[in-house]
């Protein structure tokens, strides 16, 4: 807005008064000047004042606002003046990634941002309002330590509270250890210690599968049912696809279990055109969990090690894999924990399975490796971080290109999740 009064025909306060009150006194060249009412002049002056207020006058203000936005998005709290000054200087020096790294030094990044980031993955309601648990703590610790995140579904790893904090011991039967860690207000940036999962549980190292075999995950997804929930929610949480999105009715139905009706409601077309789409791929892979169960009476995960025989199945396979066997007795009867990925062929080959890995194996650990080394897994982590930091889902072509770039960077940097948070914060610092 041009705020020069002469430009709009106003030469002086006297001239304005003359124009308004005695129009006939205006002579000569002044007849060509517009007659402007007082109220218009007032609005014009008000507009000039507001416009002047909206114009930044402090050098470096843009970089300072961008630095604050990065910190707010990553840590969820305002930075101190010292941190903000350092981050602003990084951005002025064209190094916004260094600014993002400084934001990740905040304890709030671990105690709030990462806790809320991972908590929904630990329960069927996908709620953030759950206590700290071993699943969430392990994700936080892996991000903090820059542990390759493509081991989150297979590693013999769990994060526990440091021994000098006076916490109850880690237990397979309750969550007291982590609830005390949270109740005491311990700083998760420093309080968590990486531990072999097999050293604090009864699981042999070969049966550990990262967060899938934590107590929190087993209570949520191995409890009752048929263990298909563990596969479905892992697919949702770590490959960003639910079963409806990967349904493929062209896959062979030979591994679909006996508890699935081939004629639901008396109509076999429903099975062939709907049920088979999910079960033909899910059942062969969920077979990896055949030896696991969450015992509600004990409140803990149980696993049938070699030599252990389930009295119902007569094998190491848990009873739940043979329930409702009379629904379709000619269906597949699970004999062991051998899994196969039927989705490597067909439309779900687009999930980007790693050709360097076998398309089958035994047990949860090898299945976890299959899932976490897919292109879909890498893209899923990036999309989740993008949404958490940018406060929106990726939308237009620019966003989609950024997701591709961040995914490539994620993989190139040894699946370092801190790199993903930094990339997202820098991309959205101008939002």
BAKEBA-916447 format. One record per residue (C-alpha): residue number from 1; residue in one letter; x, y, z. Coordinates in steps of 0.2 Angstrom, whole numbers, plus 5000, padded with zeros to 4 digits. Each point is the difference from the previous one (the first is absolute). Example, Ala and Ser with C-alpha at 12.3 -4.5 7.8 and 13.67 -1.06 7.14 Angstrom:
! BAKEBA-916447
- 1, A, 5062, 4978, 5039
- 2, S, 5006, 5017, 4997
//
This chain:
! BAKEBA-916447
- 1, X, 5000, 5000, 5000
- 2, X, 5007, 5017, 4995
- 3, X, 4998, 5012, 5016
- 4, X, 5006, 5016, 4992
- 5, X, 4986, 5012, 5003
- 6, X, 5005, 5011, 4986
- 7, X, 4998, 4985, 4988
- 8, X, 4982, 4999, 5003
- 9, X, 4997, 5019, 4998
- 10, X, 5001, 5006, 5018
- 11, X, 5012, 5014, 5002
- 12, X, 4997, 5007, 5017
- 13, X, 4987, 4999, 5014
- 14, X, 4994, 5018, 4995
- 15, X, 4998, 4994, 4982
- 16, X, 4989, 4985, 5005
- 17, X, 4989, 5011, 5011
- 18, X, 4998, 5012, 4986
- 19, X, 4995, 4987, 4988
- 20, X, 4988, 4992, 5012
- 21, X, 4991, 5016, 5006
- 22, X, 5002, 5013, 4985
- 23, X, 5000, 4991, 4984
- 24, X, 4998, 5016, 4990
- 25, X, 5017, 5007, 5007
- 26, X, 5010, 4987, 4990
- 27, X, 5006, 5008, 4985
- 28, X, 5013, 4997, 4986
- 29, X, 5010, 4984, 5000
- 30, X, 4992, 4995, 5016
- 31, X, 4984, 4996, 4991
- 32, X, 5008, 4985, 4994
- 33, X, 5004, 4993, 5017
- 34, X, 4988, 4987, 5008
- 35, X, 4989, 5005, 5014
- 36, X, 5003, 4987, 5014
- 37, X, 4988, 4999, 5015
- 38, X, 5008, 5000, 5017
- 39, X, 4994, 4982, 5004
- 40, X, 5010, 4993, 4984
- 41, X, 5015, 5010, 5006
- 42, X, 4998, 4992, 5017
- 43, X, 4999, 4982, 4992
- 44, X, 5015, 5003, 4989
- 45, X, 5010, 5006, 5015
- 46, X, 4995, 4985, 5010
- 47, X, 5004, 4988, 4986
- 48, X, 5017, 5008, 4999
- 49, X, 5003, 4998, 5018
- 50, X, 4995, 4981, 5000
- 51, X, 5011, 4997, 4984
- 52, X, 5015, 5008, 5009
- 53, X, 4997, 4989, 5015
- 54, X, 5000, 4984, 4989
- 55, X, 5017, 5004, 4992
- 56, X, 5014, 4992, 5010
- 57, X, 5013, 5012, 5004
- 58, X, 5013, 4989, 5009
- 59, X, 5014, 4993, 4990
- 60, X, 5000, 4981, 5000
- 61, X, 4982, 4999, 5006
- 62, X, 4996, 4987, 4987
- 63, X, 5014, 4989, 5006
- 64, X, 4995, 5002, 5018
- 65, X, 4982, 4995, 4997
- 66, X, 5006, 4985, 4990
- 67, X, 5011, 4995, 5014
- 68, X, 4986, 5001, 5012
- 69, X, 4989, 4990, 4989
- 70, X, 5012, 4986, 4998
- 71, X, 5002, 4999, 5019
- 72, X, 4982, 5001, 5003
- 73, X, 4996, 4986, 4988
- 74, X, 5014, 4989, 5006
- 75, X, 5000, 5002, 5018
- 76, X, 4982, 5007, 5003
- 77, X, 5007, 5014, 5012
- 78, X, 5007, 5017, 4997
- 79, X, 5019, 5001, 4999
- 80, X, 5011, 5010, 5013
- 81, X, 5007, 5016, 4993
- 82, X, 5017, 4992, 4999
- 83, X, 4994, 4985, 4990
- 84, X, 4989, 5011, 4989
- 85, X, 5015, 5012, 4996
- 86, X, 5011, 4985, 4996
- 87, X, 4987, 4993, 4988
- 88, X, 4996, 5016, 4992
- 89, X, 5019, 5002, 4996
- 90, X, 5000, 4983, 4993
- 91, X, 4986, 5005, 4988
- 92, X, 5008, 5016, 4995
- 93, X, 5016, 4990, 4996
- 94, X, 4989, 4989, 4989
- 95, X, 5001, 4985, 5011
- 96, X, 4982, 4997, 5006
- 97, X, 5004, 4981, 5004
- 98, X, 5012, 5005, 5014
- 99, X, 4986, 5011, 5007
- 100, X, 4989, 4984, 4999
- 101, X, 5013, 4990, 5009
- 102, X, 5000, 5013, 5014
- 103, X, 4982, 4998, 5002
- 104, X, 5002, 4982, 5002
- 105, X, 5011, 5003, 5015
- 106, X, 4985, 5005, 5010
- 107, X, 4994, 4987, 5012
- 108, X, 4982, 5004, 4995
- 109, X, 5004, 4992, 4983
- 110, X, 5002, 4983, 5009
- 111, X, 4988, 5003, 5015
- 112, X, 4985, 5007, 4989
- 113, X, 5002, 5000, 4982
- 114, X, 5007, 4982, 4998
- 115, X, 4989, 4993, 5013
- 116, X, 4985, 5006, 4992
- 117, X, 5007, 4995, 4983
- 118, X, 5001, 4982, 5005
- 119, X, 4987, 4997, 5013
- 120, X, 4985, 4997, 4987
- 121, X, 5010, 4986, 4993
- 122, X, 4999, 4990, 5016
- 123, X, 4981, 4998, 5002
- 124, X, 4985, 4995, 4989
- 125, X, 4991, 5016, 5003
- 126, X, 5016, 5009, 4993
- 127, X, 4998, 5012, 5015
- 128, X, 5014, 5012, 5006
- 129, X, 4993, 5000, 5018
- 130, X, 5009, 4984, 5006
- 131, X, 5014, 4998, 5013
- 132, X, 5018, 4999, 4994
- 133, X, 5004, 4982, 4996
- 134, X, 5014, 4989, 4993
- 135, X, 4994, 5002, 4982
- 136, X, 5000, 5019, 5001
- 137, X, 5016, 5001, 5010
- 138, X, 5009, 4989, 4987
- 139, X, 4995, 5012, 4986
- 140, X, 5005, 5015, 5010
- 141, X, 5017, 4992, 5004
- 142, X, 5003, 4995, 4982
- 143, X, 4997, 5017, 4993
- 144, X, 5011, 5008, 5014
- 145, X, 5014, 4988, 4996
- 146, X, 4998, 5001, 4982
- 147, X, 4998, 4981, 4999
- 148, X, 4996, 4994, 4983
- 149, X, 4981, 5001, 5000
- 150, X, 4998, 4986, 4988
- 151, X, 5004, 4988, 5014
- 152, X, 4985, 5006, 5011
- 153, X, 4990, 4984, 4995
- 154, X, 5014, 4987, 5002
- 155, X, 5014, 5006, 5012
- 156, X, 5003, 4991, 5017
- 157, X, 4998, 5017, 5008
- 158, X, 4990, 5009, 5013
- 159, X, 5003, 5016, 5010
- 160, X, 4998, 5000, 5018
- 161, X, 5003, 5013, 5014
- 162, X, 5017, 5002, 5007
- 163, X, 5004, 4990, 5015
- 164, X, 5005, 5015, 5011
- 165, X, 4982, 5007, 4999
- 166, X, 4992, 4989, 5014
- 167, X, 4987, 4992, 4988
- 168, X, 4991, 4984, 5001
- 169, X, 5009, 4986, 4990
- 170, X, 4994, 4998, 4982
- 171, X, 4987, 4986, 5001
- 172, X, 4991, 4990, 4986
- 173, X, 4984, 5000, 5011
- 174, X, 4997, 5019, 5003
- 175, X, 5004, 5017, 4994
- 176, X, 5006, 5007, 5017
- 177, X, 5018, 5003, 4995
- 178, X, 4994, 5013, 4986
- 179, X, 4986, 5007, 5010
- 180, X, 5012, 5004, 5014
- 181, X, 5013, 5007, 4988
- 182, X, 4986, 5012, 4994
- 183, X, 4993, 5004, 5017
- 184, X, 5017, 5005, 5007
- 185, X, 5001, 5012, 4986
- 186, X, 5017, 4993, 4993
- 187, X, 5007, 5008, 4985
- 188, X, 4999, 4987, 4986
- 189, X, 5014, 5008, 4991
- 190, X, 5012, 4993, 5013
- 191, X, 4990, 4988, 5010
- 192, X, 4998, 4986, 4987
- 193, X, 5013, 4986, 4997
- 194, X, 5001, 4988, 4986
- 195, X, 4999, 4982, 5006
- 196, X, 4999, 4983, 4991
- 197, X, 4982, 4995, 5001
- 198, X, 5005, 4982, 5002
- 199, X, 5009, 5005, 5016
- 200, X, 4985, 5006, 5009
- 201, X, 4987, 4989, 4993
- 202, X, 4998, 4981, 4998
- 203, X, 5001, 5001, 4981
- 204, X, 5015, 4993, 4992
- 205, X, 5009, 5012, 4989
- 206, X, 4994, 4992, 4984
- 207, X, 4982, 5003, 5006
- 208, X, 5002, 5018, 5003
- 209, X, 4993, 5012, 4987
- 210, X, 5002, 5018, 5005
- 211, X, 4985, 5009, 5006
- 212, X, 4988, 4986, 4994
- 213, X, 5006, 4989, 5014
- 214, X, 5000, 5014, 5014
- 215, X, 4987, 4997, 5014
- 216, X, 4990, 5015, 4994
- 217, X, 4998, 4993, 4982
- 218, X, 4996, 4982, 5006
- 219, X, 4987, 5006, 5012
- 220, X, 4991, 5010, 4986
- 221, X, 5002, 4989, 4985
- 222, X, 5004, 4982, 5006
- 223, X, 4986, 5000, 5013
- 224, X, 4986, 4987, 4996
- 225, X, 4995, 5000, 4982
- 226, X, 5011, 4991, 4987
- 227, X, 5015, 5011, 4999
- 228, X, 4995, 5008, 4984
- 229, X, 4998, 5016, 5010
- 230, X, 5019, 5001, 5002
- 231, X, 5002, 4999, 4981
- 232, X, 4986, 5013, 4996
- 233, X, 5006, 5013, 5012
- 234, X, 5018, 4998, 4996
- 235, X, 4995, 5003, 4982
- 236, X, 4990, 5015, 5004
- 237, X, 5013, 5008, 5012
- 238, X, 5016, 4996, 4990
- 239, X, 4995, 4998, 4982
- 240, X, 4985, 5013, 5001
- 241, X, 4988, 4988, 4992
- 242, X, 4985, 4991, 5007
- 243, X, 4994, 4984, 4993
- 244, X, 4987, 5008, 4988
- 245, X, 5014, 5009, 4991
- 246, X, 5010, 4984, 4997
- 247, X, 4985, 4989, 4996
- 248, X, 5005, 4989, 4985
- 249, X, 4987, 4986, 4995
- 250, X, 5013, 4993, 4987
- 251, X, 5011, 4992, 5013
- 252, X, 4998, 4981, 5003
- 253, X, 4989, 4996, 5015
- 254, X, 5009, 4984, 5005
- 255, X, 5007, 5007, 5017
- 256, X, 4983, 5007, 5006
- 257, X, 4996, 4992, 5017
- 258, X, 4986, 4989, 5004
- 259, X, 4991, 5013, 5010
- 260, X, 4995, 5010, 4985
- 261, X, 4984, 4996, 4992
- 262, X, 5001, 4996, 4981
- 263, X, 4981, 5005, 4999
- 264, X, 4996, 5014, 5012
- 265, X, 4981, 5002, 5001
- 266, X, 4999, 4985, 4988
- 267, X, 5008, 5010, 4986
- 268, X, 5017, 4994, 4994
- 269, X, 5001, 5015, 4989
- 270, X, 5003, 5011, 5015
- 271, X, 5015, 4989, 5005
- 272, X, 5007, 5000, 4982
- 273, X, 4998, 5019, 4997
- 274, X, 5003, 5007, 5017
- 275, X, 5007, 4989, 5014
- 276, X, 5013, 4991, 4989
- 277, X, 5007, 5018, 4996
- 278, X, 5007, 5002, 5018
- 279, X, 5002, 4983, 5007
- 280, X, 5010, 4993, 4985
- 281, X, 5014, 5012, 5004
- 282, X, 4998, 5002, 5018
- 283, X, 4998, 4982, 5006
- 284, X, 5016, 4994, 4993
- 285, X, 5010, 5014, 5008
- 286, X, 4990, 5000, 5017
- 287, X, 5006, 4982, 5001
- 288, X, 5017, 5007, 5006
- 289, X, 4991, 5003, 5017
- 290, X, 4994, 4982, 5002
- 291, X, 5010, 4998, 5016
- 292, X, 4996, 5016, 5009
- 293, X, 4985, 5004, 5012
- 294, X, 4996, 5012, 5013
- 295, X, 4994, 4991, 5015
- 296, X, 4987, 5011, 5009
- 297, X, 5000, 4990, 5016
- 298, X, 5019, 5003, 5002
- 299, X, 5000, 5017, 4991
- 300, X, 5014, 4996, 4989
- 301, X, 5007, 4994, 4984
- 302, X, 5003, 4982, 4998
- 303, X, 5010, 4991, 4987
- 304, X, 5001, 4981, 4996
- 305, X, 5018, 4997, 4998
- 306, X, 5007, 4984, 4992
- 307, X, 4994, 4985, 5010
- 308, X, 4985, 5008, 5007
- 309, X, 4984, 4992, 4994
- 310, X, 4982, 5008, 5000
- 311, X, 4988, 4987, 5007
- 312, X, 4987, 5004, 4987
- 313, X, 5010, 5002, 4984
- 314, X, 5013, 4986, 5005
- 315, X, 5013, 5012, 4993
- 316, X, 5009, 5016, 5004
- 317, X, 4985, 5010, 4992
- 318, X, 4989, 5009, 5012
- 319, X, 4982, 4994, 5003
- 320, X, 4993, 5016, 4992
- 321, X, 5006, 4995, 4983
- 322, X, 4989, 4985, 5000
- 323, X, 4984, 5008, 5007
- 324, X, 4984, 4998, 4990
- 325, X, 5008, 4987, 4990
- 326, X, 4983, 4993, 4995
- 327, X, 4995, 5016, 4991
- 328, X, 5009, 4993, 4985
- 329, X, 5009, 4984, 5004
- 330, X, 5009, 4999, 4983
- 331, X, 5008, 5017, 5003
- 332, X, 5018, 5002, 5005
- 333, X, 5005, 4992, 5017
- 334, X, 5015, 5010, 5007
- 335, X, 5015, 4987, 5003
- 336, X, 5014, 5012, 5004
- 337, X, 5006, 5019, 4999
- 338, X, 5005, 4999, 4982
- 339, X, 4994, 5016, 4991
- 340, X, 5000, 5005, 4982
- 341, X, 4997, 5016, 4991
- 342, X, 4987, 4998, 4986
- 343, X, 5000, 5019, 4998
- 344, X, 5017, 5000, 4991
- 345, X, 4990, 4996, 4984
- 346, X, 4985, 5010, 4994
- 347, X, 4994, 5017, 5004
- 348, X, 5009, 5000, 5017
- 349, X, 5017, 4999, 4993
- 350, X, 4998, 5019, 4999
- 351, X, 5003, 4999, 5019
- 352, X, 5019, 4999, 4995
- 353, X, 5006, 4983, 5008
- 354, X, 5018, 4999, 5001
- 355, X, 5006, 4987, 4987
- 356, X, 5016, 4997, 5010
- 357, X, 4989, 4991, 5014
- 358, X, 4991, 4983, 4998
- 359, X, 4982, 5001, 4997
- 360, X, 4997, 4988, 5015
- 361, X, 5007, 4994, 5016
- 362, X, 4996, 4994, 5018
- 363, X, 4994, 5011, 5014
- 364, X, 4997, 5018, 5004
- 365, X, 5018, 5006, 4999
- 366, X, 5002, 4996, 4982
- 367, X, 4982, 5006, 4996
- 368, X, 5005, 5016, 5008
- 369, X, 5015, 5002, 4989
- 370, X, 4989, 4997, 4985
- 371, X, 4988, 5014, 5005
- 372, X, 5013, 5013, 5006
- 373, X, 5011, 4999, 4984
- 374, X, 4986, 5004, 4988
- 375, X, 4998, 5016, 4991
- 376, X, 4983, 5002, 5008
- 377, X, 5008, 4999, 5018
- 378, X, 5012, 5014, 4996
- 379, X, 4987, 5011, 4992
- 380, X, 4988, 4997, 5014
- 381, X, 5012, 5007, 5013
- 382, X, 5003, 5015, 4990
- 383, X, 4982, 5004, 4998
- 384, X, 4997, 4998, 5018
- 385, X, 5014, 5012, 5005
- 386, X, 4994, 5012, 4986
- 387, X, 4983, 5000, 5008
- 388, X, 5006, 5002, 5018
- 389, X, 5012, 5014, 4995
- 390, X, 4991, 5010, 4987
- 391, X, 4983, 4997, 5008
- 392, X, 4992, 4994, 4984
- 393, X, 5001, 4985, 4988
- 394, X, 5010, 5002, 4985
- 395, X, 4988, 5007, 4986
- 396, X, 5006, 5008, 4984
- 397, X, 5013, 4995, 4987
- 398, X, 5013, 5010, 5010
- 399, X, 4997, 4990, 5016
- 400, X, 5000, 4983, 4991
- 401, X, 5017, 5005, 4992
- 402, X, 5006, 5004, 5017
- 403, X, 4994, 4983, 5007
- 404, X, 5010, 4992, 4987
- 405, X, 5016, 5010, 5004
- 406, X, 4998, 4997, 5018
- 407, X, 4997, 4981, 4998
- 408, X, 5016, 4999, 4989
- 409, X, 5010, 5010, 5014
- 410, X, 4993, 4989, 5014
- 411, X, 5006, 4984, 4991
- 412, X, 5017, 5008, 4995
- 413, X, 5003, 5006, 5018
- 414, X, 4998, 4982, 5007
- 415, X, 4982, 5003, 5005
- 416, X, 5004, 5014, 5012
- 417, X, 4983, 5007, 5006
- 418, X, 5008, 5016, 5006
- 419, X, 5004, 5004, 4982
- 420, X, 4982, 4998, 4996
- 421, X, 4994, 5012, 5013
- 422, X, 5013, 5012, 4995
- 423, X, 4996, 4999, 4982
- 424, X, 4981, 5002, 5004
- 425, X, 5003, 5015, 5011
- 426, X, 5011, 5009, 4987
- 427, X, 4987, 4997, 4986
- 428, X, 4986, 5007, 5011
- 429, X, 5009, 5014, 5009
- 430, X, 4992, 5013, 4988
- 431, X, 4982, 4993, 5002
//
